[in-house]
């Protein structure tokens, strides 16, 4: 495929304003619900309707709406008109929305009801629109991202940030004529909105557009698809579905995973079941995608692959010196994909960048001898027990390999003696009933004493957020004292 225009979203997503009759959105049965011509007309109408409400290039349009074709059309309207899209997690409470709106001061705020009103009004608007000629440095979107503490912060993403990344990914992952993307991700997050949607539109191909991840529906839709992007939970859920196997995957060429670590055991099981090696990649809201396992070549389980073309990734020690392969340190990045800073927070922005301009991701990792990046955890998840550094991932890997364990999460909790104590929260494999004492003893055979969990709790499921990430802050609070022994919270919704 020849290089895609990676300077502005309008250039990248030309298929929309060119608007031919090719399919754009399909339902689970493969019926075309919208063509690119429909997208051109509807995005034009919505761009006019938003302008009628005061939107202008550079103004923010905030949306907290259910996933729908109309919501995608609002995104495309913003791209064409130069409005800055501010998508909000559908799980945000009224208080959280009020905070974001106060912070970003959008001219238009849409919830489902207001989107329906806007849509009504849009039906009377012209079906053509003169697109805003955005420059690469103009803001395209603000995505709020919450750390484990403090208020969410708005990552300012420019036209170039988003367009360059999607152009790179579409090429790297070999998007081609005939591709059909299975889209079951939420569209308020970079993964579903920018990685998945942009790659597909940049390629001018259709998406099977599902409102949420439902394993039955996905298994039904897969035979008509060639590429799927998902969070790890999608893949673990598919593996528990009886109807999922080689037949469902007969048209598929690529499964991609990201947003949270994919267990090597899940990668292996998936491969054994379907013959497909899931391609794992790594990125974050502030930077879009950073690394990827190769399309051609070994996809190494438990790693996130190599830096994307045009993106630089380094691993540094506490003094900012680049460490050798095999050594663990902070992951820093630079490239045309790296965001312009946090909205209204210049001091915070300044502290998140190193003096030489590299962005500190806050992730801790290591390059192996072959150049594959391994993510070891978040720097704030690092446990310091008795003055010694403990990387949760190392302990989790050991525990995950023990008999009777499906998966685990390791956190540090305050401890009078050690400063922090290592605590493991474990989910049993189907039909197994592992004993905490036995797990500790088995871990001791493989780990130095200071790394062995002081306590092990067996739970039904790990708490996960909408993107499938284990909520370690929740676990830390819950297992702060040793009294908590009850069943675990249910797995969070993943769509
Ligand atoms: P978000 O900004 O919500 O996309 O979260 C970004 C964070 O998710 C990163 O900083 C990583 O900690 C984590 N993450 C994303 N992809 C992966 C992956 N493939 N493996 C491990 N962690 C990941």
Boltz pocket constraint, residues with backbone or C-beta under 6 A from the ligand:
constraints:
  - pocket:
      binder: B
      contacts: [[A, 145], [A, 190], [A, 257], [A, 258], [A, 259], [A, 260], [A, 261], [A, 262], [A, 280], [A, 281], [A, 282], [A, 283], [A, 284], [A, 285], [A, 286], [A, 304], [A, 361], [A, 363], [A, 375], [A, 377], [A, 378], [A, 467]]
      max_distance: 6.0
